[in-house]
Amino acid sequence: MAPVQAPPSQQLPAVQKLRIRFAKRGRLRFTSHRDFQRAFERAVRRAELPVAFSHGFSPHPKISYAGAAPTGAASEAEYLEISLTHEREPEQVRTALDEALPPGLDILEVVTAGPGSLADRLEVSEWLIALPGVDPAAAGTAVEAFLAREEILVERMTKRGLRSFDCRGAVLRLAVGSEPAPVAACAILQVVLRHGTPAVRPDDVLAGVLEVATLPVTGPALLTRLAQGPLIAASGTVDDPLARDRDATQATAAGQADAGHQTHPAEGDAAAPTAP
């Protein structure tokens, strides 16, 4: 029997790369990264996007994910890249994918990829950690104790077994926030984390805070990523990783508009008589 060949569309070259920001909200924050991959690939098929495929014995769609949040954490700043074999308008892609995904997995923005690596821009993340049952004043005292330490070792079970590492070095900023709390008695921690190896997660920071101070947390902490992107060193805040892509798209559009204007003279100019 002859081997089954991949559809011709799978062998077409990629002509457009799109970068996508999406959110995980509500109960969908418990979606694992693998579950989201499956859901997104189904959404791509439902939206009838001409996704490019890799070559070889087992072709797979050219979709890459960067900086995924841990399972159980909500996020307003998840990113991925997808390559297409035919160009599509980014806003049309955003609408089609958002309609194909369940509520809670929401496509927030789609831009045409500019030069450079998206993964390299995701240097830091900003998180909110909601602590039910904790008084903000007590949380402030715990934060001061955490920041006063140069190193705080925590343990986490990984694929290679129980691992001990420093959670303090990755924390660029930690403060008790003024954001509205999800419940009446709740403290909010605002933290900016530098990405690195090993990756320090917000639950690791919470473990470090509880290592140096006793807090009466009455329920599971709610973790929400607000942003991830390049570090603004002067302020210790997070920049928008898609800003360069928007700038590149606008510059290209402006250059095409200028070229079109220069190559199409006005009718009056073409019909003007030559001076004797």
ZAVO-135957 format. One line per 5 residues: number of its first residue (from 1); for each residue y, z, x of N, C-alpha, C, O. Coordinates in nm, 2 decimals. Example, Ala and Ser with C-alpha at 12.3 -4.5 7.8 and 13.67 -1.06 7.14 Angstrom:
1) -0.57,0.78,1.32,-0.45,0.78,1.23,-0.33,0.78,1.32,-0.33,0.85,1.42  -0.22,0.71,1.28,-0.11,0.71,1.37,0.00,0.79,1.29,0.11,0.80,1.34
% end
This chain:
1) -0.12,0.00,0.09,0.00,0.00,0.00,0.12,0.00,0.09,0.13,0.08,0.19  0.22,-0.09,0.06,0.34,-0.09,0.14,0.42,0.03,0.12,0.43,0.09,0.01  0.49,0.08,0.22,0.57,0.20,0.21,0.69,0.18,0.11,0.75,0.07,0.11  0.72,0.28,0.04,0.84,0.28,-0.05,0.97,0.28,0.03,0.99,0.37,0.10  1.05,0.18,0.01,1.17,0.17,0.08,1.28,0.24,0.00,1.28,0.25,-0.12
6) 1.38,0.30,0.08,1.50,0.36,0.01,1.58,0.26,-0.06,1.59,0.14,-0.01  1.65,0.29,-0.17,1.74,0.20,-0.24,1.84,0.14,-0.14,1.88,0.21,-0.05  1.88,0.02,-0.16,1.98,-0.04,-0.07,2.11,0.04,-0.05,2.17,0.04,0.05  2.15,0.11,-0.16,2.27,0.18,-0.16,2.27,0.30,-0.06,2.37,0.34,0.00  2.14,0.34,-0.03,2.13,0.45,0.07,2.15,0.40,0.21,2.18,0.48,0.30
11) 2.14,0.27,0.23,2.16,0.22,0.37,2.30,0.16,0.40,2.32,0.12,0.51  2.38,0.17,0.30,2.52,0.12,0.32,2.59,0.22,0.41,2.57,0.34,0.40  2.68,0.16,0.49,2.76,0.25,0.58,2.86,0.33,0.50,2.91,0.29,0.40  2.90,0.45,0.55,3.00,0.53,0.49,3.14,0.47,0.53,3.17,0.44,0.64  3.22,0.45,0.43,3.36,0.40,0.44,3.47,0.50,0.41,3.58,0.47,0.44
16) 3.43,0.61,0.36,3.53,0.71,0.32,3.47,0.85,0.33,3.35,0.87,0.28  3.54,0.94,0.39,3.50,1.08,0.39,3.60,1.17,0.32,3.72,1.16,0.34  3.55,1.25,0.22,3.63,1.34,0.14,3.61,1.48,0.18,3.49,1.52,0.21  3.71,1.56,0.18,3.70,1.71,0.20,3.73,1.78,0.07,3.83,1.75,0.00  3.65,1.87,0.03,3.65,1.94,-0.10,3.67,2.09,-0.09,3.59,2.15,-0.01
21) 3.76,2.14,-0.16,3.77,2.29,-0.18,3.72,2.33,-0.31,3.76,2.27,-0.41  3.63,2.43,-0.32,3.57,2.47,-0.45,3.57,2.62,-0.45,3.59,2.69,-0.35  3.55,2.67,-0.57,3.55,2.82,-0.60,3.41,2.86,-0.65,3.35,2.79,-0.72  3.38,2.99,-0.62,3.26,3.05,-0.69,3.32,3.17,-0.76,3.38,3.26,-0.70  3.31,3.17,-0.89,3.37,3.28,-0.97,3.27,3.34,-1.07,3.17,3.28,-1.10
26) 3.31,3.46,-1.12,3.23,3.53,-1.22,3.09,3.55,-1.17,3.06,3.58,-1.06  2.99,3.53,-1.27,2.85,3.55,-1.24,2.80,3.45,-1.13,2.70,3.47,-1.07  2.87,3.33,-1.12,2.82,3.23,-1.03,2.84,3.27,-0.88,2.80,3.20,-0.79  2.91,3.39,-0.86,2.92,3.44,-0.72,2.78,3.48,-0.67,2.76,3.49,-0.54  2.68,3.50,-0.75,2.55,3.53,-0.71,2.47,3.41,-0.68,2.35,3.42,-0.64
31) 2.53,3.29,-0.69,2.46,3.17,-0.65,2.45,3.16,-0.50,2.54,3.18,-0.42  2.33,3.14,-0.45,2.30,3.13,-0.30,2.36,3.00,-0.25,2.38,2.91,-0.33  2.37,2.99,-0.12,2.42,2.86,-0.06,2.32,2.75,-0.10,2.36,2.64,-0.13  2.19,2.78,-0.09,2.09,2.67,-0.12,2.10,2.63,-0.27,2.08,2.51,-0.30  2.12,2.73,-0.36,2.13,2.70,-0.50,2.25,2.61,-0.52,2.25,2.51,-0.60
36) 2.36,2.64,-0.45,2.48,2.56,-0.47,2.46,2.42,-0.42,2.50,2.32,-0.48  2.39,2.40,-0.31,2.36,2.27,-0.25,2.28,2.18,-0.36,2.32,2.07,-0.38  2.18,2.24,-0.42,2.11,2.17,-0.52,2.20,2.13,-0.64,2.19,2.02,-0.69  2.28,2.23,-0.68,2.37,2.20,-0.80,2.47,2.10,-0.77,2.50,2.01,-0.85  2.52,2.10,-0.64,2.62,2.00,-0.61,2.56,1.86,-0.60,2.62,1.76,-0.64
41) 2.44,1.85,-0.54,2.38,1.72,-0.53,2.35,1.66,-0.67,2.36,1.54,-0.69  2.31,1.75,-0.76,2.29,1.70,-0.90,2.42,1.65,-0.96,2.43,1.55,-1.03  2.53,1.73,-0.93,2.66,1.69,-0.98,2.71,1.55,-0.92,2.77,1.47,-0.99  2.68,1.53,-0.80,2.71,1.40,-0.73,2.64,1.29,-0.81,2.70,1.18,-0.83  2.51,1.31,-0.84,2.44,1.20,-0.92,2.50,1.18,-1.06,2.51,1.07,-1.10
46) 2.53,1.29,-1.13,2.58,1.28,-1.26,2.72,1.21,-1.26,2.75,1.14,-1.35  2.80,1.24,-1.16,2.93,1.18,-1.15,2.92,1.04,-1.10,3.02,0.97,-1.09  2.80,0.99,-1.06,2.77,0.85,-1.01,2.86,0.82,-0.89,2.92,0.71,-0.88  2.87,0.91,-0.80,2.95,0.89,-0.68,2.86,0.81,-0.58,2.74,0.84,-0.57  2.91,0.71,-0.51,2.84,0.63,-0.41,2.82,0.70,-0.28,2.88,0.66,-0.18
51) 2.74,0.81,-0.28,2.73,0.89,-0.16,2.65,0.82,-0.06,2.55,0.75,-0.09  2.69,0.83,0.07,2.62,0.77,0.18,2.50,0.85,0.22,2.50,0.98,0.20  2.39,0.79,0.27,2.27,0.86,0.31,2.25,0.83,0.46,2.29,0.73,0.51  2.18,0.93,0.52,2.14,0.91,0.65,2.03,0.81,0.66,1.96,0.78,0.56  2.00,0.76,0.78,1.89,0.67,0.80,1.77,0.74,0.85,1.78,0.86,0.88
56) 1.66,0.67,0.86,1.54,0.74,0.91,1.43,0.75,0.80,1.44,0.69,0.69  1.33,0.82,0.84,1.21,0.83,0.75,1.24,0.90,0.62,1.19,0.87,0.51  1.33,1.01,0.63,1.36,1.09,0.51,1.51,1.09,0.49,1.58,1.19,0.54  1.57,0.99,0.43,1.72,0.99,0.42,1.77,1.10,0.33,1.70,1.14,0.24  1.88,1.16,0.37,1.94,1.26,0.29,2.09,1.24,0.27,2.15,1.17,0.36
61) 2.15,1.28,0.16,2.30,1.26,0.14,2.38,1.32,0.25,2.36,1.43,0.30  2.49,1.24,0.29,2.58,1.29,0.39,2.68,1.39,0.33,2.79,1.35,0.30  2.63,1.51,0.32,2.72,1.62,0.27,2.70,1.73,0.37,2.59,1.78,0.40  2.82,1.78,0.42,2.81,1.90,0.51,2.90,2.01,0.46,3.00,1.99,0.40  2.84,2.13,0.48,2.91,2.25,0.42,2.96,2.34,0.54,2.90,2.34,0.65
66) 3.07,2.40,0.52,3.14,2.48,0.63,3.18,2.61,0.58,3.24,2.63,0.48  3.14,2.72,0.66,3.18,2.85,0.63,3.15,2.91,0.50,3.24,2.96,0.43  3.02,2.90,0.45,2.98,2.94,0.32,2.99,3.09,0.31,2.96,3.17,0.40  3.04,3.14,0.19,3.05,3.28,0.17,2.91,3.34,0.14,2.82,3.27,0.10  2.89,3.47,0.17,2.76,3.53,0.15,2.73,3.54,0.00,2.82,3.55,-0.08
71) 2.60,3.54,-0.04,2.56,3.55,-0.18,2.61,3.68,-0.23,2.60,3.79,-0.17  2.67,3.67,-0.35,2.72,3.79,-0.42,2.87,3.80,-0.41,2.93,3.88,-0.47  2.93,3.72,-0.32,3.08,3.73,-0.30,3.14,3.61,-0.38,3.09,3.50,-0.37  3.25,3.64,-0.44,3.33,3.54,-0.51,3.42,3.48,-0.40,3.44,3.53,-0.30  3.47,3.36,-0.43,3.55,3.29,-0.34,3.64,3.18,-0.40,3.60,3.12,-0.50
76) 3.76,3.17,-0.35,3.85,3.07,-0.39,3.87,2.97,-0.28,3.96,2.88,-0.30  3.79,2.97,-0.18,3.82,2.89,-0.06,3.68,2.85,0.01,3.66,2.89,0.12  3.60,2.77,-0.06,3.48,2.72,0.00,3.50,2.57,0.03,3.58,2.51,-0.05  3.45,2.52,0.13,3.48,2.38,0.17,3.35,2.30,0.20,3.25,2.36,0.25  3.36,2.17,0.18,3.25,2.08,0.22,3.31,1.94,0.24,3.42,1.92,0.20
81) 3.23,1.86,0.30,3.27,1.72,0.32,3.16,1.63,0.27,3.04,1.66,0.27  3.20,1.51,0.21,3.10,1.42,0.16,3.15,1.28,0.20,3.27,1.25,0.19  3.05,1.20,0.24,3.08,1.06,0.28,3.04,0.96,0.17,2.93,0.98,0.11  3.12,0.86,0.14,3.09,0.77,0.04,3.08,0.63,0.09,3.14,0.59,0.20  3.00,0.54,0.03,2.99,0.40,0.07,3.09,0.31,0.01,3.11,0.20,0.05
86) 3.17,0.36,-0.09,3.28,0.29,-0.15,3.39,0.38,-0.17,3.37,0.50,-0.20  3.51,0.34,-0.16,3.63,0.43,-0.17,3.65,0.47,-0.31,3.63,0.39,-0.41  3.69,0.60,-0.33,3.72,0.65,-0.46,3.85,0.73,-0.45,3.88,0.78,-0.35  3.93,0.73,-0.56,4.05,0.81,-0.57,4.01,0.96,-0.57,3.93,1.00,-0.65  4.06,1.04,-0.47,4.02,1.18,-0.46,4.04,1.26,-0.60,3.95,1.34,-0.63
91) 4.14,1.24,-0.67,4.16,1.31,-0.80,4.05,1.27,-0.90,4.01,1.36,-0.97  4.01,1.15,-0.90,3.91,1.11,-0.99,3.77,1.17,-0.95,3.70,1.22,-1.04  3.75,1.18,-0.82,3.63,1.25,-0.77,3.63,1.40,-0.81,3.53,1.45,-0.86  3.75,1.46,-0.80,3.76,1.60,-0.83,3.73,1.63,-0.98,3.65,1.72,-1.01  3.78,1.54,-1.07,3.76,1.56,-1.21,3.61,1.54,-1.25,3.56,1.61,-1.32
96) 3.55,1.43,-1.19,3.42,1.40,-1.22,3.32,1.51,-1.18,3.23,1.55,-1.25  3.34,1.56,-1.05,3.25,1.66,-1.00,3.27,1.80,-1.08,3.17,1.87,-1.11  3.40,1.83,-1.11,3.42,1.95,-1.19,3.36,1.95,-1.32,3.31,2.05,-1.37  3.36,1.84,-1.39,3.29,1.82,-1.52,3.14,1.83,-1.51,3.07,1.87,-1.60  3.09,1.79,-1.39,2.94,1.79,-1.38,2.88,1.92,-1.33,2.76,1.94,-1.34
101) 2.97,2.01,-1.28,2.92,2.14,-1.24,2.94,2.25,-1.35,3.03,2.23,-1.43  2.86,2.36,-1.35,2.88,2.46,-1.45,3.01,2.54,-1.43,3.06,2.55,-1.31  3.07,2.59,-1.53,3.19,2.68,-1.52,3.16,2.80,-1.43,3.05,2.86,-1.44  3.25,2.82,-1.33,3.23,2.92,-1.23,3.20,2.86,-1.09,3.23,2.92,-0.99  3.15,2.73,-1.09,3.15,2.65,-0.97,3.26,2.55,-0.99,3.23,2.44,-1.05
106) 3.38,2.57,-0.95,3.49,2.49,-0.99,3.55,2.41,-0.87,3.58,2.47,-0.76  3.57,2.28,-0.88,3.62,2.20,-0.78,3.78,2.21,-0.79,3.84,2.17,-0.89  3.84,2.26,-0.69,3.98,2.29,-0.69,4.07,2.17,-0.63,4.18,2.15,-0.68  4.01,2.11,-0.53,4.09,2.00,-0.46,4.00,1.91,-0.38,3.90,1.95,-0.33  4.04,1.78,-0.38,3.97,1.68,-0.30,4.07,1.60,-0.23,4.17,1.55,-0.29
111) 4.06,1.58,-0.10,4.15,1.50,-0.02,4.07,1.41,0.07,3.95,1.44,0.10  4.13,1.30,0.11,4.07,1.21,0.21,4.08,1.28,0.34,4.18,1.33,0.39  3.97,1.27,0.42,3.96,1.34,0.55,4.04,1.27,0.65,4.04,1.14,0.66  4.12,1.34,0.72,4.20,1.29,0.83,4.12,1.31,0.96,4.01,1.35,0.96  4.19,1.29,1.08,4.12,1.31,1.20,4.09,1.45,1.23,4.16,1.54,1.17
116) 4.00,1.48,1.32,3.97,1.62,1.35,3.85,1.67,1.27,3.81,1.62,1.17  3.80,1.79,1.32,3.69,1.85,1.25,3.73,1.96,1.16,3.82,2.04,1.19  3.68,1.96,1.04,3.71,2.06,0.94,3.66,2.20,0.98,3.72,2.30,0.97  3.53,2.20,1.03,3.47,2.32,1.07,3.55,2.39,1.18,3.56,2.52,1.18  3.61,2.32,1.27,3.69,2.38,1.38,3.82,2.44,1.33,3.88,2.53,1.39
121) 3.87,2.40,1.21,3.99,2.46,1.15,3.96,2.60,1.08,4.05,2.67,1.06  3.84,2.62,1.05,3.80,2.74,0.98,3.79,2.86,1.07,3.67,2.90,1.11  3.90,2.91,1.12,3.90,3.01,1.23,3.89,3.15,1.17,3.83,3.24,1.23  3.95,3.18,1.05,3.96,3.31,1.00,3.95,3.30,0.84,3.97,3.20,0.78  3.92,3.42,0.78,3.91,3.43,0.64,3.99,3.55,0.59,4.00,3.65,0.66
126) 4.05,3.54,0.47,4.11,3.65,0.41,4.03,3.70,0.29,4.00,3.61,0.21  4.01,3.83,0.28,3.92,3.88,0.18,3.99,4.00,0.10,4.07,4.07,0.16  3.95,4.01,-0.02,3.97,4.14,-0.10,3.84,4.21,-0.12,3.74,4.15,-0.16  3.84,4.34,-0.10,3.73,4.42,-0.12,3.77,4.53,-0.22,3.85,4.62,-0.19  3.71,4.52,-0.34,3.74,4.61,-0.45,3.64,4.73,-0.45,3.52,4.70,-0.45
131) 3.69,4.85,-0.44,3.60,4.97,-0.43,3.61,5.06,-0.55,3.70,5.14,-0.56  3.52,5.04,-0.65,3.53,5.12,-0.77,3.51,5.27,-0.74,3.43,5.31,-0.66  3.59,5.35,-0.81,3.59,5.50,-0.80,3.66,5.55,-0.68,3.66,5.68,-0.66  3.73,5.47,-0.60,3.79,5.52,-0.48,3.94,5.52,-0.50,4.00,5.42,-0.55  4.00,5.63,-0.47,4.15,5.65,-0.48,4.22,5.57,-0.37,4.17,5.58,-0.25
136) 4.32,5.50,-0.40,4.39,5.42,-0.29,4.44,5.51,-0.18,4.44,5.46,-0.06  4.48,5.63,-0.20,4.52,5.72,-0.09,4.41,5.75,0.00,4.43,5.75,0.12  4.29,5.78,-0.06,4.17,5.81,0.03,4.13,5.68,0.11,4.09,5.69,0.22  4.15,5.57,0.04,4.12,5.44,0.11,4.21,5.42,0.23,4.17,5.37,0.33  4.34,5.46,0.21,4.44,5.44,0.32,4.40,5.53,0.44,4.42,5.48,0.55
141) 4.36,5.65,0.41,4.32,5.74,0.52,4.20,5.68,0.60,4.19,5.68,0.72  4.10,5.62,0.52,3.99,5.56,0.58,4.02,5.44,0.67,3.97,5.42,0.78  4.12,5.36,0.62,4.16,5.24,0.69,4.23,5.28,0.82,4.20,5.22,0.93  4.31,5.39,0.82,4.37,5.43,0.94,4.27,5.48,1.05,4.28,5.45,1.17  4.16,5.55,1.00,4.06,5.59,1.09,3.98,5.47,1.15,3.95,5.47,1.27
146) 3.96,5.37,1.07,3.89,5.25,1.11,3.98,5.18,1.22,3.92,5.14,1.33  4.11,5.16,1.19,4.19,5.08,1.29,4.21,5.16,1.42,4.25,5.10,1.52  4.20,5.29,1.41,4.22,5.37,1.54,4.10,5.36,1.63,4.12,5.40,1.75  3.99,5.30,1.59,3.87,5.29,1.68,3.88,5.15,1.74,3.92,5.05,1.68  3.83,5.15,1.87,3.82,5.02,1.94,3.69,4.95,1.91,3.69,4.83,1.93
151) 3.59,5.02,1.88,3.46,4.96,1.85,3.39,5.04,1.74,3.39,5.17,1.74  3.33,4.97,1.65,3.25,5.04,1.54,3.12,4.96,1.52,3.13,4.84,1.48  3.01,5.02,1.56,2.88,4.95,1.55,2.82,4.97,1.41,2.82,5.08,1.35  2.78,4.86,1.35,2.71,4.86,1.22,2.58,4.78,1.24,2.56,4.71,1.34  2.49,4.80,1.15,2.36,4.73,1.15,2.34,4.64,1.02,2.39,4.68,0.91
156) 2.28,4.53,1.04,2.25,4.44,0.93,2.12,4.37,0.96,2.09,4.33,1.07  2.04,4.36,0.85,1.91,4.29,0.86,1.94,4.14,0.87,2.00,4.08,0.78  1.89,4.07,0.97,1.90,3.92,0.99,1.77,3.86,0.99,1.66,3.93,0.97  1.76,3.73,1.00,1.64,3.66,1.01,1.55,3.70,1.13,1.43,3.69,1.13  1.62,3.75,1.23,1.55,3.80,1.36,1.53,3.95,1.36,1.50,4.01,1.46
161) 1.55,4.01,1.24,1.53,4.15,1.23,1.66,4.23,1.23,1.77,4.17,1.21  1.65,4.36,1.24,1.77,4.45,1.23,1.85,4.43,1.35,1.80,4.44,1.47  1.98,4.40,1.33,2.07,4.38,1.44,2.19,4.47,1.44,2.24,4.50,1.33  2.23,4.52,1.55,2.35,4.61,1.57,2.46,4.53,1.63,2.44,4.46,1.74  2.58,4.54,1.58,2.69,4.47,1.64,2.82,4.54,1.60,2.83,4.62,1.51
166) 2.93,4.50,1.68,3.06,4.56,1.66,3.13,4.48,1.54,3.15,4.36,1.55  3.18,4.56,1.44,3.25,4.49,1.33,3.40,4.51,1.35,3.48,4.44,1.28  3.45,4.59,1.44,3.59,4.62,1.46,3.66,4.50,1.52,3.78,4.47,1.49  3.60,4.44,1.62,3.67,4.34,1.70,3.71,4.22,1.62,3.81,4.15,1.66  3.64,4.19,1.51,3.67,4.07,1.43,3.78,4.09,1.33,3.83,4.00,1.27
171) 3.82,4.22,1.31,3.92,4.25,1.21,4.06,4.23,1.27,4.10,4.30,1.36  4.14,4.13,1.22,4.27,4.11,1.26,4.38,4.19,1.18,4.48,4.23,1.23  4.34,4.21,1.05,4.43,4.29,0.97,4.35,4.36,0.86,4.26,4.30,0.80  4.38,4.49,0.84,4.31,4.56,0.73,4.41,4.66,0.67,4.48,4.73,0.74  4.43,4.65,0.54,4.53,4.74,0.47,4.48,4.76,0.33,4.39,4.69,0.28
176) 4.53,4.86,0.27,4.51,4.89,0.12,4.61,4.80,0.05,4.73,4.81,0.06  4.55,4.72,-0.04,4.63,4.62,-0.11,4.70,4.67,-0.23,4.67,4.78,-0.28  4.79,4.59,-0.28,4.86,4.62,-0.41,4.82,4.53,-0.52,4.88,4.52,-0.62  4.71,4.45,-0.50,4.66,4.36,-0.60,4.61,4.44,-0.72,4.56,4.56,-0.71  4.62,4.38,-0.84,4.56,4.45,-0.96,4.41,4.48,-0.95,4.34,4.39,-0.91
181) 4.37,4.60,-0.98,4.23,4.64,-0.96,4.15,4.59,-1.08,4.20,4.59,-1.19  4.02,4.55,-1.06,3.94,4.51,-1.18,3.90,4.62,-1.27,3.87,4.59,-1.39  3.91,4.75,-1.23,3.88,4.86,-1.31,3.99,4.96,-1.28,4.07,4.95,-1.19  4.00,5.06,-1.37,4.11,5.16,-1.36,4.12,5.23,-1.23,4.22,5.23,-1.16  4.01,5.30,-1.19,4.00,5.38,-1.07,3.94,5.29,-0.96,3.81,5.28,-0.95
186) 4.02,5.22,-0.88,3.96,5.13,-0.79,4.07,5.10,-0.67,4.18,5.08,-0.70  4.02,5.11,-0.55,4.10,5.08,-0.44,4.07,4.93,-0.39,3.96,4.89,-0.40  4.18,4.87,-0.34,4.16,4.73,-0.30,4.19,4.72,-0.15,4.30,4.76,-0.11  4.10,4.67,-0.07,4.12,4.65,0.07,4.15,4.51,0.10,4.08,4.42,0.05  4.25,4.48,0.17,4.28,4.34,0.22,4.25,4.33,0.36,4.29,4.41,0.45
191) 4.16,4.23,0.40,4.12,4.22,0.54,4.12,4.07,0.58,4.09,3.98,0.50  4.16,4.05,0.70,4.16,3.92,0.76,4.06,3.92,0.88,4.08,4.01,0.97  3.96,3.84,0.87,3.85,3.84,0.97,3.85,3.71,1.05,3.86,3.60,1.00  3.83,3.73,1.18,3.81,3.62,1.27,3.67,3.57,1.27,3.58,3.66,1.27  3.65,3.44,1.25,3.51,3.39,1.26,3.46,3.39,1.40,3.53,3.35,1.49
196) 3.34,3.42,1.42,3.28,3.42,1.55,3.13,3.44,1.55,3.07,3.43,1.44  3.07,3.47,1.66,2.93,3.50,1.67,2.91,3.63,1.74,2.95,3.65,1.85  2.84,3.73,1.67,2.78,3.71,1.54,2.89,3.71,1.43,3.00,3.77,1.45  2.86,3.65,1.32,2.96,3.64,1.21,2.98,3.78,1.14,2.88,3.83,1.10  3.10,3.83,1.14,3.12,3.96,1.08,3.17,3.93,0.93,3.26,3.86,0.91
201) 3.10,3.99,0.84,3.12,3.97,0.69,3.20,4.08,0.64,3.21,4.19,0.70  3.26,4.06,0.52,3.34,4.18,0.46,3.26,4.30,0.43,3.31,4.41,0.44  3.13,4.28,0.40,3.04,4.40,0.37,3.02,4.47,0.50,2.99,4.59,0.50  3.02,4.40,0.62,3.01,4.47,0.75,3.13,4.56,0.77,3.12,4.67,0.82  3.25,4.50,0.74,3.37,4.58,0.75,3.37,4.71,0.66,3.40,4.82,0.70
206) 3.32,4.69,0.54,3.31,4.80,0.45,3.21,4.91,0.51,3.23,5.03,0.50  3.10,4.86,0.57,3.00,4.95,0.63,3.07,5.03,0.74,3.04,5.14,0.76  3.16,4.96,0.82,3.23,5.02,0.93,3.33,5.13,0.88,3.34,5.23,0.94  3.40,5.09,0.76,3.49,5.19,0.70,3.41,5.32,0.66,3.46,5.43,0.68  3.30,5.30,0.60,3.22,5.41,0.55,3.16,5.49,0.67,3.11,5.60,0.65
211) 3.15,5.42,0.78,3.09,5.49,0.90,3.19,5.59,0.96,3.15,5.69,1.01  3.32,5.56,0.94,3.42,5.65,1.00,3.49,5.75,0.89,3.56,5.84,0.93  3.46,5.72,0.76,3.52,5.80,0.66,3.43,5.81,0.54,3.35,5.71,0.52  3.43,5.91,0.46,3.35,5.93,0.34,3.43,5.89,0.22,3.54,5.95,0.20  3.39,5.79,0.15,3.46,5.74,0.03,3.36,5.75,-0.09,3.25,5.70,-0.08
216) 3.41,5.80,-0.20,3.32,5.81,-0.32,3.31,5.68,-0.40,3.36,5.67,-0.51  3.25,5.58,-0.34,3.23,5.45,-0.41,3.13,5.47,-0.52,3.01,5.51,-0.49  3.17,5.44,-0.64,3.08,5.47,-0.76,3.01,5.34,-0.81,2.93,5.35,-0.90  3.03,5.23,-0.75,2.96,5.11,-0.79,2.96,5.01,-0.68,3.03,5.03,-0.57  2.90,4.89,-0.70,2.90,4.79,-0.59,3.04,4.74,-0.57,3.11,4.71,-0.66
221) 3.07,4.72,-0.44,3.20,4.66,-0.41,3.20,4.51,-0.45,3.10,4.44,-0.44  3.32,4.47,-0.50,3.34,4.33,-0.53,3.41,4.26,-0.42,3.53,4.30,-0.39  3.35,4.16,-0.36,3.41,4.08,-0.25,3.46,3.95,-0.30,3.39,3.88,-0.36  3.58,3.92,-0.26,3.64,3.79,-0.30,3.72,3.73,-0.18,3.81,3.79,-0.12  3.68,3.61,-0.14,3.75,3.54,-0.04,3.86,3.46,-0.10,3.85,3.39,-0.19
226) 3.98,3.49,-0.05,4.10,3.42,-0.10,4.14,3.30,-0.02,4.19,3.20,-0.08  4.11,3.29,0.11,4.14,3.18,0.19,4.06,3.18,0.32,4.01,3.28,0.36  4.04,3.06,0.37,3.99,3.05,0.51,4.05,2.92,0.57,4.08,2.82,0.50  4.08,2.93,0.70,4.15,2.82,0.77,4.20,2.86,0.90,4.15,2.96,0.96  4.29,2.78,0.96,4.35,2.82,1.09,4.42,2.95,1.09,4.48,2.99,0.98
231) 4.43,3.02,1.20,4.50,3.14,1.21,4.65,3.11,1.25,4.68,3.04,1.34  4.74,3.17,1.17,4.88,3.17,1.20,4.90,3.30,1.29,4.92,3.41,1.23  4.91,3.28,1.42,4.91,3.40,1.51,5.03,3.49,1.49,5.01,3.61,1.50  5.14,3.43,1.46,5.26,3.51,1.45,5.26,3.61,1.34,5.31,3.72,1.35  5.19,3.57,1.23,5.19,3.66,1.12,5.05,3.72,1.09,5.03,3.81,1.01
236) 4.95,3.67,1.16,4.81,3.72,1.14,4.76,3.67,1.00,4.67,3.74,0.95  4.81,3.56,0.95,4.76,3.52,0.82,4.69,3.39,0.83,4.67,3.33,0.94  4.64,3.33,0.72,4.55,3.22,0.72,4.63,3.09,0.67,4.70,3.10,0.57  4.62,2.99,0.74,4.69,2.86,0.71,4.59,2.77,0.62,4.47,2.80,0.61  4.65,2.67,0.56,4.57,2.58,0.48,4.50,2.48,0.57,4.56,2.40,0.64
241) 4.36,2.47,0.56,4.29,2.38,0.65,4.30,2.23,0.61,4.27,2.14,0.69  4.35,2.21,0.48,4.36,2.07,0.44,4.50,2.01,0.45,4.52,1.90,0.41  4.59,2.09,0.51,4.73,2.04,0.52,4.74,1.92,0.61,4.81,1.83,0.58  4.66,1.91,0.72,4.67,1.80,0.81,4.62,1.67,0.74,4.67,1.56,0.76  4.52,1.69,0.65,4.46,1.57,0.58,4.56,1.52,0.48,4.57,1.40,0.47
246) 4.63,1.61,0.41,4.74,1.56,0.32,4.85,1.49,0.40,4.89,1.38,0.36  4.89,1.54,0.51,4.99,1.48,0.59,4.95,1.34,0.64,5.03,1.25,0.64  4.82,1.33,0.69,4.77,1.20,0.74,4.77,1.10,0.62,4.80,0.98,0.65  4.73,1.14,0.50,4.72,1.05,0.39,4.86,1.00,0.35,4.88,0.88,0.32  4.96,1.10,0.35,5.09,1.06,0.31,5.15,0.97,0.42,5.23,0.87,0.38
251) 5.13,0.99,0.55,5.18,0.91,0.65,5.12,0.77,0.64,5.19,0.67,0.66  4.99,0.75,0.61,4.93,0.62,0.60,4.99,0.55,0.48,5.02,0.43,0.49  5.01,0.62,0.37,5.06,0.56,0.25,5.21,0.51,0.28,5.25,0.40,0.23  5.28,0.59,0.35,5.42,0.55,0.38,5.42,0.43,0.47,5.51,0.34,0.46  5.33,0.43,0.57,5.33,0.31,0.66,5.29,0.19,0.59,5.34,0.08,0.62
256) 5.20,0.19,0.50,5.16,0.08,0.42,5.27,0.03,0.33,5.29,-0.09,0.31  5.34,0.12,0.27,5.46,0.08,0.19,5.57,0.02,0.27,5.62,-0.08,0.23  5.59,0.07,0.39,5.69,0.01,0.48,5.65,-0.13,0.52,5.73,-0.23,0.52  5.52,-0.15,0.55,5.47,-0.28,0.60,5.48,-0.38,0.48,5.52,-0.50,0.51  5.45,-0.34,0.36,5.46,-0.43,0.25,5.60,-0.47,0.22,5.63,-0.58,0.18
261) 5.69,-0.37,0.24,5.83,-0.40,0.21,5.89,-0.51,0.31,5.97,-0.59,0.28  5.84,-0.49,0.44,5.89,-0.58,0.54,5.83,-0.72,0.53,5.90,-0.82,0.57  5.71,-0.74,0.48,5.64,-0.87,0.48,5.67,-0.94,0.35,5.62,-1.06,0.33  5.75,-0.89,0.25,5.78,-0.95,0.13,5.93,-0.96,0.11,5.98,-0.87,0.04  6.00,-1.05,0.16,6.14,-1.06,0.15,6.18,-1.09,0.00,6.11,-1.14,-0.08
266) 6.30,-1.04,-0.03,6.35,-1.06,-0.17,6.37,-1.21,-0.19,6.39,-1.29,-0.10  6.36,-1.25,-0.32,6.38,-1.39,-0.36,6.52,-1.45,-0.32,6.53,-1.56,-0.28  6.62,-1.36,-0.33,6.75,-1.40,-0.30,6.76,-1.44,-0.15,6.83,-1.53,-0.11  6.69,-1.36,-0.06,6.70,-1.39,0.08,6.63,-1.52,0.11,6.67,-1.60,0.19  6.52,-1.55,0.04,6.44,-1.67,0.07,6.52,-1.80,0.02,6.51,-1.90,0.08
271) 6.60,-1.78,-0.09,6.66,-1.90,-0.14,6.80,-1.91,-0.09,6.87,-2.01,-0.12  6.85,-1.82,0.00,6.98,-1.83,0.05,7.00,-1.95,0.14,6.92,-1.98,0.22  7.10,-2.03,0.12,7.13,-2.16,0.19,7.16,-2.12,0.34,7.22,-2.02,0.37  7.12,-2.21,0.43,7.15,-2.19,0.57,7.30,-2.23,0.60,7.34,-2.34,0.55  7.37,-2.15,0.67,7.51,-2.18,0.69,7.52,-2.30,0.78,7.45,-2.31,0.88
276) 7.61,-2.40,0.76,7.63,-2.51,0.84,7.68,-2.47,0.98,7.70,-2.56,1.07
% end
